[in-house]
Amino acid sequence: MDRRTRVVTAALVLVLASGCRPEGGEAQLVNESGREDLRLVVVDAQGRDRVSLAIGEKAYLDTQFMDRELQCYVAEDGRFEVRDPEGEVFAVNDFGEDAVCDGDVIVLGQDGSLTWQVQHTPRP
């Protein structure tokens, strides 16, 4: 695991363990799919699952990167997938096609569509 991945993973574990979300430095996925059994999975560029979170009504992606000016997930970070309990992909976003940045609000629709409701940071 590279240094950046270890730092992001450690930060996420600390946030989850503390039971609170950080203020700022995050993107939000709003679940309007009508499904409560979905998980948000961040998959790195090599195809390895790095982070998996239950979505519920919302899920939060930590976009705080120490080594970047823009606080965004970009092509080199892979993608995120929304999966059902059997691991089937319900929705996917390739960070190379649509970066996910600090302050973004992404809506997950009933058909698996992903729509940016808010884009705060200029795209890389």
PEGIZI-V697263 format. One record per backbone hydrogen bond with DSSP energy under -1.0 kcal/mol. NH is the residue of the N-H (numbers start at 1). CO is the residue of the C=O. E is the energy in kcal/mol with one decimal. If there is no record, write none. Layout:
nh:co:e
NH:CO:E
NH:CO:E
This chain:
nh:co:e
6:2:-2.2
7:3:-2.4
8:4:-2.6
9:5:-2.6
10:6:-2.7
11:7:-2.5
12:8:-2.3
13:9:-2.5
14:10:-2.3
15:11:-2.3
16:12:-2.7
17:13:-2.8
18:14:-2.0
20:15:-1.1
27:61:-2.4
28:104:-2.8
29:59:-3.1
30:106:-3.3
31:57:-2.9
32:108:-2.2
39:83:-2.2
40:53:-3.3
41:81:-3.1
42:51:-2.5
43:79:-2.8
44:48:-2.8
47:44:-2.3
50:42:-3.4
51:42:-1.2
53:40:-2.8
55:38:-2.2
59:29:-1.9
61:27:-2.6
63:25:-2.6
68:65:-1.0
72:70:-1.6
73:100:-3.2
77:74:-3.0
78:75:-1.8
79:43:-2.5
80:93:-2.4
81:41:-2.9
82:91:-3.1
83:39:-2.5
84:88:-2.4
87:84:-2.3
90:82:-3.8
91:82:-1.5
93:80:-2.8
95:78:-1.9
97:94:-1.4
98:94:-2.5
100:73:-1.5
102:71:-2.2
103:26:-2.9
104:101:-2.3
105:118:-2.1
106:28:-3.3
107:115:-3.2
108:30:-3.0
109:113:-2.8
112:109:-1.8
115:107:-2.2
117:105:-2.9
118:105:-1.6
